[in-house]
Amino acid sequence: LRIPMEKEGAEILYCVIAPEPKFRAQLIYQAAVIMNVAGVDFTMPATPGWDNSDQCMFTGDYEMMGRLKKAHFEMAMRLKVKRIVMGECGHAFRSVYDTGNRWLAWKMPPIPVTHAVEFYYELLKQGKIKVAKKYDKPVTFQDPCNIVRGSGLHEKARYVVNAICEEFIEMHPNREHNYCCCAGGGVVNTGPPHKMARITGNRIKAEQLSETKRKGAKVVIAPCHNCHGGIEDILHHYGIDMELHFLGDIIYNVIEKPV
């Protein structure tokens, strides 16, 4: 499988944050396979504006944040794509569809932006990808702040989870009332000096995960890089024996693929 780079006129421009090709390249491969199976006309960027991570939004440097978003949309418009699909990242999605636009005084982005959760929902709902065999381990779902409280994708996320998994066990509370991972907003990026503060300060999340595990959940699905990192630290620190995956990890493994 070769990923088309900088292809003009594609239906979808698939964008990710900088840590993904460095630390989690499998997510890019999995997304490419999913889109290839679905027959999606897509491309990925390879020029300035490709990286959607936005530390400027975290630090309050809104001028630079606006410049980054402008470069991102200019790159997408140069490629003449119809829509931007963001990978499983909360803050980058928020910076593109919301905060960056507002700083630039745009009422709406010049090109529609969709998060991976909603994109996977569309592919499943439209029958473009089909489940060969549902994931057989009981799962629970972390509601990321930026795509749930910030964008209302909680029900579409649950449609995807129920479509690909045999057993789904809710955390309580959930949806817009779910407990935060305590790693977003730039907190996880502050590094080792503040790591234990966010982990010990989020004991309530550890208790929530432990309670969900007692109900039978063995896997946490976290469709956000910050949530993934924050929950990974909590599971390790508090000794909670649960697996942790992105949505794309499971979708890739359960869908029908050509031989």
N, C-alpha and C positions, 0 to 999 in steps of 0.2 A: 504494500500500500504506500503510495506517494501522496503527500499532502500538497495540494496546489498552492503555491505562494504568489501573492500579488497578482492574482488573476482578475482582469478587468471585467466588470459587468456581472459578477456572480450574485446569486440570490442572497447568500449569507456570507458575512465577514465574521469568522470565528476568532474571538480575541481572548487572551488570557493575561494573567499577571506575571511579572518577571520571575518570581520564584518557581513557577510551574515548570518551564523547560529545564530549569536547573535541578530542582529537587523532586518533582513529581511528573516527569515526562510521560509516564504511563497514562496520565489523564488526557493528555493531548492525543496520544495514539488511540485510546479508547473512544474519545469523542469523534475522531476521524473515522473510525470503523463504524460507529453508530450512524454517522451521517452518510457514509458510503452505502451501508445497508439500506438506509431510508431513501436513497436516490437524491440526496440534497445537493444542489449546486452550490458549493462553498469554496472559500479561499481563506488563507490566513495572511496577516501582514508581516512584512519583513523590513520596514523602513520606520524612521522616527514617528512615534505615535502608537506603535504596536503594544507597548506595555501599559496596561490599565491600572497597575498599582499606583496609589496616590498618597504618599506620605505627607504631601503638602496639605491635604484635607485634614489630616490628623494634627498637624502642627499649627494650623490656622494661617498658613501662607496662601491665602485665597487668590492672590494675583497669579502666583505660579500654578496653582491648581487650575485656574481658568486657562492659562496658557497651555497646560498639558492637555486639557479637554479640547481646546481649539485645534491643537496639532492632531489629536486623535480623529476628530470629525473631518478635518481637512484631508487626512490620509484616506479615510473611508469614502469621501466624496470624489477624491482623485481616482479611486478604484471603481467608482460608479456602482457600488453594491446597493442592494435593495434594503438590507437590514443588518444590524449588528447583533450578534449573539454573544453574550458574555459567558465565560466559564463559571465554575462553581465558586464564586467569590462574592462576598457581600459588600465590602467597602468599595471595591472597584465599580461594581454595578451602581451603587448609590452615587458615587462621584460622577459617573457618566450621565445617568438619567436625571439626576436631581441637582446636587450642589454645584457641579460645574456649569450646568445650564443656567442656573439662577445667577451665578456670579457674572456670566457672560450676557445676562439680560435677555436670554432666549426664552420665549414662552414655551416652545417645544423644541426638542433636538432636531437637527436637520435631517437625520436618518433615524428611523425607529430603533429602539434598543430593547432587547429581550434577554432575560436571565435564563441560564441553562435549565432551571427547574421548569419554567414555562415552556421552553422549547421542547424538552422531553415530554411534557404533558401533551403538546400538540402532536408530536410524532406518534405517541401511543394512541391518542384519541382518534387520529385520522387513519390509523392502521398502517402507517408507514414503517413501523417496526413492530414485530410480533414476538411475544414471549414463547420460547420453546418449552421451558420448564421453570416454574417460579422458584425463587430463592427459598431454601427450606429452613434456614435458621430464623428464629423469632427476632424481629427487629424493633427498635424504637427510633424516634426521629427528633433531632435537635432543630428547633425553629430559630433560624438566624435572625437577629434583630433587623438587619438591613433589607432582607427580602420578605419578612413577615410583618413586623410592626411597621417597617418602612414602605413596603410595597404590596402587602396583602396576598402573598402567594401561598398561604397556608393550606387552602383546600386543594389547589392544583398539585402541591407537593404530596398531599395525602392520596390523591388519585394515582400519582405515579407509584408511590410506595405500595399501595394495595394492588396495583396492576402487576408488580414485579415480585412481590413477596407473599409467601403463604400466610404468615402470621405477623400482624402489626400490633404492638403494645404501646399505648400512649403513655408519655410522661404526664405527670400532673403537678402543677398546671401546664397547659400547653397552648399552642397557637400564639396569639399576641400577648398572652399572659405567661409564657414560658420563661424560666430563669435564664438569664444571659450566661454565655460561656465565660465571661469576664476576661476575654482576650481581644475583643474588638476595640474600635476607636483608637487604635495605635498602641494599646496597652501591651500586647504581645511583642511589639517591636522595640519596647524599651529594654529588652534583654535580661540577662541574668540578675542584675541588681534588684529588679522588681519582680522577678519570677515567683518567689515564694510568697510575696505579699498578695499577688492575685490568686495564687492557688489556695493558700490558707484562708484568704478572705472570701473564698467562694465555696465554703463547706456545704452551703445549702444545695449547690449543684451536685456535689458528691453524694449528698443524702438522697437527692431526687433520682440520680442514676442508680444508686444502690437499691432503692425501693423498686424501680422499674426492673432491675435485674431479678429481684426476689419474685416478681410477677412472671418471670420467665424470659425476659428479653436477653439475648446473647450478643446482639450487634447494635451499635449506635450508628445511624446514618446522619452525617453532618455535611450538608451541601454548601460549605463555606470554608475557606482556608483558615480564617481566624478561629472559627468555631472548632474546626478540626484540630488545630494546634492547642487551643485551650482545653478541650475535652481530653485530648491525648495526655496532657500534663496531669489533669485531675485523675484520670483512670490510673495512671502510673503511681502518683503520689499516695492516693488513698487505697491502692491495692484492689481496685475493682476489676474483676476479670471479665472484660467485655471487649469484643472486636470493634474497630472503628473504620468506617468506610465512607467514601463519597457516593453519591447516587450513580455517577458514571461507572464506578467500579462494578456495581451490581447489575446495572442495565447491560453493560458489555458482556457479562457472564451469562445472562439468562436469555438474550434475544436470539432469534433464528439468524444464522449466518450462512451465506453460500459456501458450499464445500470447495 
